Amino acid sequence: MPTTLAGNGLKHAAKGFLALCSFATLTLPAEAHVKWFAPYIVDAAPQPVGATLGNVWFWTGIGLVLAFFLATLTVERTVIGRGILSGLDRISAPLWNRSDDFMRASIGAFFVAIFAVGGIYLTPDLKTDSEIISWAQLLIAACVFSRRTMPIAAGGIIALWVVALREYDFFHLLDYLALGVGVAVYLVLASSNDVKWRERRFLALRWGIAIALMWSSLEKFAYPNWFYPLVEEKPFLTFGMPRDVFIPMAGVSEFTLGFGLLWTPLVRRLSAVSLLLIFFTAVYPFGRIDLVGHALIMAALFLVAADPCREAKAIAVRVPNSLPRFGSLASVPAGLAIALVVLVTGYWGLHAVFYGTEGRAAQPTELTTHSHSNEYPHGSQPVQSAPRSHH
């Protein structure tokens, strides 16, 4: 009888997981970085935060995600949850046993790919005419395969981000700061001979991709109109949902799945699997640019999904006793609220610091990632602009 009950429980858990994956797949464009495929003006005034807080679909998405997190935490404490984690351990053991080899190979392949593409810094929308940048990326790729030279690769990644400041605004480059720092810190810690520091390398990587995903998701609330060209060009992306329903719910999905990467073992592993499903599904409509651009995040997500660690904490520091205990049901809404307040305040606040509360209203031209072409028909015609017109 106990075996039968456990088997039935596992079947119900599997059905619940498939339902989650189906919901996540509906957020397809959540992981297609809009700056790679559609017009944008970074220094334009963002939509007021109140518009998002007053959007019923934003709260609908929050409610659905909280229900999933709470249900997952409840299941995780049971024999069913332990069975799911053990099953994930068995499936992912071959990958986890070679986790460092996999991550270093992925980092190397990424930098070889953007070297081959040429003319970009770290991501498709950061264009450059410098050939030195491309050769520096090839050098970074070569340095990841030896523990002695991995710190050089880490320094090179940060250096590329700093050099990009010559041509792009600081606020624009914040989109890629957390991921770059996360990968660089991983390389430094992975090369360390100090076991205590080395064992934190995957924690640093996980924090980097989590913050990167949460930060980039805020575009869907600040600039929902940036996504209109994608929806108009590829209406099938919304699965029949109205665009003004789909976009805020896609933003909630991306933010909360990023948040989930910092939570308990089952929550973070299911969040990683869901994000991987979204990323891979997005490759078909958006092509190899999307695959190459997200390669580092996808590689890290494989390792989050494979990580057998049962330690249920997001950070390695003490939190105030006044806050709910991490991993408790009450900690989910509290943690999500704190993450939203911190990142939303940072996004809107920093934008106001750099561009003013009204943005640069006098901007005379539309800035785009791509000029007009058959491949990107929504792009504007090429315009002559000042050297620092990239935002």
PyMOL commands that set and color helices and strands:
alter all, ss='L'
color gray80, all
select helices_A, chain A and resi 2-25+28-31+34-36+49-53+56-76+79-96+99-117+131-143+150-164+170-190+195-198+201-217+219-222+224-233+235-238+243-260+265-286+288-293+295-306+331-355
alter helices_A, ss='H'
color red, helices_A
deselect
rebuild
show_as cartoon
